[in-house]
């Protein structure tokens, strides 16, 4: 897990795929490595986990930010757009 962004209102973590599992030579099951992004809305205490096509879209946004360094306001506005998806309360284990 890598912390990508943190402010007073949001935290964004990149959740990396598990380390590759060794499979036997007879196994024909493909191993799908997945990654995702967790966005925590600190104001509401909720989080959303983006994977699959949502994670791909968010990854494209991050790459665009790498090309053009955004202001904190631009980042926060983008993250605000994902808060409607946040349904899970943040739990500390």
C-alpha positions in Angstrom: 0.0 0.0 0.0 1.4 3.4 -1.0 0.0 6.7 0.3 -0.4 8.9 -2.8 -2.1 11.9 -1.3 -3.2 13.3 2.1 -4.8 16.5 3.1 -7.2 17.6 5.9 -10.1 16.3 3.9 -8.9 13.3 1.8 -6.4 10.4 1.8 -5.6 8.3 -1.3 -3.8 5.0 -1.2 -2.7 2.8 -4.0 -3.4 -0.8 -3.0 -0.9 -3.1 -4.9 -1.7 -6.5 -6.2 -0.6 -9.4 -4.0 2.8 -10.9 -4.7 2.6 -13.5 -7.5 1.8 -16.9 -6.2 3.8 -19.8 -7.6 1.6 -22.2 -9.5 2.3 -25.8 -10.4 3.2 -26.6 -14.0 0.0 -28.5 -14.3 -2.2 -25.5 -13.3 -3.8 -23.9 -16.3 -5.6 -21.2 -14.2 -4.4 -17.8 -15.1 -3.5 -15.5 -12.2 -5.1 -12.1 -12.5 -3.1 -9.4 -10.6 -5.3 -6.6 -9.6 -4.7 -3.3 -7.9 -6.9 -0.5 -6.8 -7.2 2.8 -5.1 -8.8 3.6 -1.7 -10.1 7.1 -1.3 -11.0 8.2 2.2 -13.2 11.2 2.8 -12.1 12.3 6.2 -15.1 14.7 6.6 -17.7 11.9 6.4 -15.5 9.1 7.7 -16.3 7.0 4.7 -14.1 5.3 2.0 -14.5 4.0 -1.5 -12.3 1.3 -3.1 -11.8 1.7 -6.8 -10.8 -1.4 -8.8 -11.3 -2.7 -12.3 -12.4 -0.1 -14.8 -12.8 2.5 -12.0 -9.1 2.0 -11.0 -8.0 2.3 -14.6 -9.9 5.6 -15.0 -8.4 6.9 -11.8 -4.9 5.7 -12.9 -5.4 7.8 -16.1 -6.2 10.8 -13.9 -3.0 10.3 -11.9 -1.0 10.1 -15.1 -2.6 13.4 -16.3 -1.6 15.0 -13.0 1.9 13.8 -13.6 2.0 15.6 -16.9 0.4 18.8 -15.5 0.9 19.3 -11.8 -2.5 20.2 -10.4 -3.3 22.6 -7.6 -4.6 21.2 -4.4 -8.0 22.6 -5.2 -8.0 20.7 -8.6 -7.1 17.4 -6.8 -9.7 18.0 -4.1 -12.4 18.8 -6.7 -11.6 15.5 -8.5 -11.7 13.5 -5.3 -14.9 15.2 -4.3 -16.5 13.6 -7.4 -15.8 10.1 -6.0 -17.4 10.8 -2.6 -20.8 9.9 -3.8 -19.5 6.3 -4.2 -18.2 6.2 -0.6 -20.6 4.0 1.3 -18.3 2.2 3.7 -17.4 3.7 7.0 -13.7 3.8 7.7 -12.8 1.0 10.2 -9.5 0.6 12.0 -8.4 -3.0 12.5 
